[in-house]
Amino acid sequence: MKFIMALCLFLSLLAIFATGCHMRRADSKPLQVVSFVDLQRYAGEWYEIARFPQAFQKDCVASKATYTLRDDGKITVLNQCHDKSLSGPLRKVTGKAWVVDKETNAKLKVSFFWPFSGDYWIIELGKDYEYAVIGHPERKYLWVLSRTKTMTEDVYEAILDRLKAAGYDTSKLLKSNQ
């Protein structure tokens, strides 16, 4: 019963995330996405290096996402983390994503709780798909992801510099414990 209540709370918070206010700061320019994403190469496992704090990820440690292409053109999204510590219980939620910009494949919608969905924009992508940066058009959400559990400091700092130039407040980023 406690698990069901926690799951309902998680899903409610996710619904709030998905339907949040869409206000962009007047001084920020529109968020740019990468020119093209090969979804076959993008599929697979990604480790969270850093994120903006979000209620639906409260107490998450060792967060990772796994993307699997589906026959219907959508993507299965499996997000998981450990609760409060690396040895804490595993929390996971499965959703689906779909491309909303077929020209670039860089703008997606993600839904974990029908009928709500949120923007998932790929704003940076390593040349060999070794890292990705996921943003939101109003800069409310931000994730830095890597194919490995760690990222070199010089790569991370260069990403931060580009995020600042794109109008993100990088002081809000929390580095993830993997």
N, C-alpha and C positions, 0 to 999 in steps of 0.2 A: 504494500500500500504506500509506503514511504517513497519507493522508487516511482510509482505512478504519479504521486503528487509532485515529485521533483521533475519528472518528465513533462508534466503539464505546465509547471512554472517555466521550464526551459523553452517549451514551445510558445508560451505566451510572450516571453521576452523576445523570442525570435520574430514573432508576429509584429511586435513593436518596432524591431529593427527594420523589418521589411516595409513597413508603412510609414516610416519616419518622415518628418517634415523635409521638403526638398528646397532648402534655401541656400543659395550660394553667396558667399561674401561678395560684396560689390566690387572689391578691388582684386578679385582673383579671376584669372582668365579661364576659359573652359578647359577641362582636364583632357589631355591628349592620351590616346591609347597607342599601342604599337601598330605598325603598319600591317602586319599579318601574323596570325597564329596558326601553325599546323597542328590541328587538334590531335592527330595521331602521335606526334612528338610530345605534345603537352600532357597527354594522358599518363597516368601512373601516380607514383607516390611523391608527395612534397612535404617537407618538414618546415614548420613555422620557425623562423629566425627572430622575428619581431612582429608586434601588432599594436594597434591602438587598443586600449582597454575597452572591453564591451561586457555588458552584463551577462550575455549568453555564454561568455567564455570565463566567467569568474571562477577562480581557483583552478583553471586548466594548466597543466604542466605537460610537457612533451607532446604538444599538439601536432597533428599531422593530418593531411587530407589525401585521399586517394580518388582519382578521377578515372572512370571507366566509360569508354564510348559504348553506346547502345545501338542496336540495329535500327531504331526509329530516328536516329540522328541526334538524340539527346545524350546527356552525360549523367551517369550515376555519380553522386558525390557522397563519399563517406568521410565524415569528420570525426576524429577521435582524439581524446586526451586522457591523461590520468588526473584524478581528482586530488588536488593539494600537494602531491609529492610524486616522485618518479615511481614509487611503489604503491601509490594509491589506486583505488579501483578505476577500471577503465570506463570512461564515458564515451558513448558514440551516438551519432545521429546520421541517418541516411536521407539524402534528398536528391533532387535532380536539377540539372542546369540545361539551358538551351541558348543557342546563339541568337542574338537580336540584330547583329550587324554582320551579314553574310559576306560583305566585302572584305572585312578584316578578321573576322572570327574573334575579335578582341573584346567585344561588348557582349556580355552574357547576362542572363537573369538566373537566379538560383532560388529554389523553393525547398524548404524543409517542412513546411506546414501549409497545405493548400487552404485557401486560395492566395496566400501571401507570397510575394517574391521580392528579392532585393537585387540591386545592381552589383555586378561583379565585372569590373573592367580591368583588363590586363594592360597596365601602363608601362611596364618594363619587362623585358625578357632577355635573358642571356643568349648570346649568339648560338650556344650549343644547348639551350634550354636547361642550363645548370641552375639558374635562379629565375624567379618571377616576382614582380611586385603587383599587388592587386589593390586597386583603389575604388573609390566611389565618386561620382561626378560632383557631389557637394563636399568631398573630402572628409566625410564623417567616419569612414572606415579605411583601414590600411593594414595590409599584411605584406611582409617580406618573407618569401618562401625560397627553399633550396632543395635540391635533390639529395643533399647530404645533411646530416644533423648539425653541421657547423658551416660557417662562411668566413673566409679570411677577412680580417679587419679592413684591409685596403678596399676590397670589393664593397663591403658594407658601408664604409665612409663615403665612397663615391656615389652609392645609391642615395645616401642621406643628402648629399650635396644636390643631386638632381631633384629629389623630392622637395627640398626647400625652395628651389627655383620654380617648381611647379605649384607652389602655394601651400604645401603641407607644413604643419607645425610639428616638426620631428621631435620636439622635446616631449611630446605625449607618447612616443613609442616605448613599449615595454619589450626588452629583450627576453626571448623565450628560453626556458630551461629544458634542454633535451637530455 
